[in-house]
């Protein structure tokens, strides 16, 4: 579990058991506490490859169903217009924009200036 994310494990142990320094525990105690964390704990969700716990997944699914049912009663539904967006999809999809790194401060400044120019140009139009 530590290799999967020590910071997540620390947060889970603090939240569930009030343990702020897991290293002060005997190894067998730390292992037992970690193994019996709830299934929706941060570290167990990460190990399972899940972004949301079961409760949040069900709530988002219920919200999506309710939005869809309400939409089916509108005049737009038969025409397929203004279909509601999915809460569950919004919470679970990967972000489209990736973080960009820079090799130097000069490369960062150059990119920043380019973005500022684009914003200024857009404001003028």
N, C-alpha and C positions, 0 to 999 in steps of 0.2 A: 504494500500500500504506500509505503514511503516513496518508492520510486515513481509511483503514479502521480504523486503530488503531495509533498509533505505539508505545504501550506494549507491544502484542503483538509488533510487529516487533522492538523492542529485546530482549525476552525471547528470541525465536527466534534472533536474530543472536548473542546471548550464549551460548545453549545449543549451537547448532550450530557456530559458528565461533570462539567466545571473544571476539567483538567487543563491548566494553562501551560504546563511544562511536561509533556509526555516523556521526555528523557529522564525525568526524576523518578519515574515508575520502574518497577522491576519489569524486565522484558516480557515475562509471561503475563503480567497484568496488562501491560500496554497492548500486547497481542490479543488478549481476550476482549478488552474493551473495544479495540478496533474491529475485531471480527464480528462483534455483536452490535455494531452501529446500525441504525435503521436503514432500510433499503433505499430510502430517498435522501440519504446523506450525500454530501458533495462528493466525497471520495468514491463511494459506491456507484453513483451516477456516472462519474468519469470513467471508472473501470468498465462499466457496462456500455459506454459510448452514448449515454443519454444526456440531453441538455436539460430536460425537465423531469421532475418526479411524477409519480403516478397521479397524485392529487391535482397538480397543475395541468397535466396532460388532459385529465378528465374535465376539469373546469374549462379549459380552452375549447375542448370538443363540444361541451354543452353550449358554450357561448356561440360557437360556429353553427350548431344546429338551430339554435334559437334565431340567430340572424337570418339563416337561410329560410326557416319557416315563415318569418315575418316578411321577407322579401318575396316569397311565392304568392303572397296576398296583394302585392302591388301591381300596378299597371305595367311596370317595367319587366316583370318576370316573363310573361308570354313572349315578349320581344327579345329577351335575353340581355337587357340593358341593366347597368348599375348593379350587377351581381355583387353581393358583399364579399369583402376580402376575408381570408381565413386568419383568425387569431392564432391558431395552432401553427400554421405555416409560418407566420411572422415570428413566432417565438422559437421555432426550431430550424429555420433555414440558415444556411451559412451566409455571412456577410459577403456582398458582391465585391466590395472594394477592399483590396489588400493594402496592408501597411507598406510604405516605401521607406527603405533605409538609405542613408547617404554615407559615402566614404570619407567625406570631409565637410568642414563647415562651409567652405566655398561652394560646394555642390548644393548644399542645403540652401544657402543664400540665393544662388542662381535660380533654383526651382521656386523659391518663395517669391522672388521678383517676377517671375513668369506668371505665377498665380495672381499676384496683385495686379499686374497689367491686364490679365484677362477679366478680372472683376471690375476694374475701372472702365475697361472697354464696354462691358456689359451694362454698366450703370449709365454710360453715355447714350446707349441705344434706347 
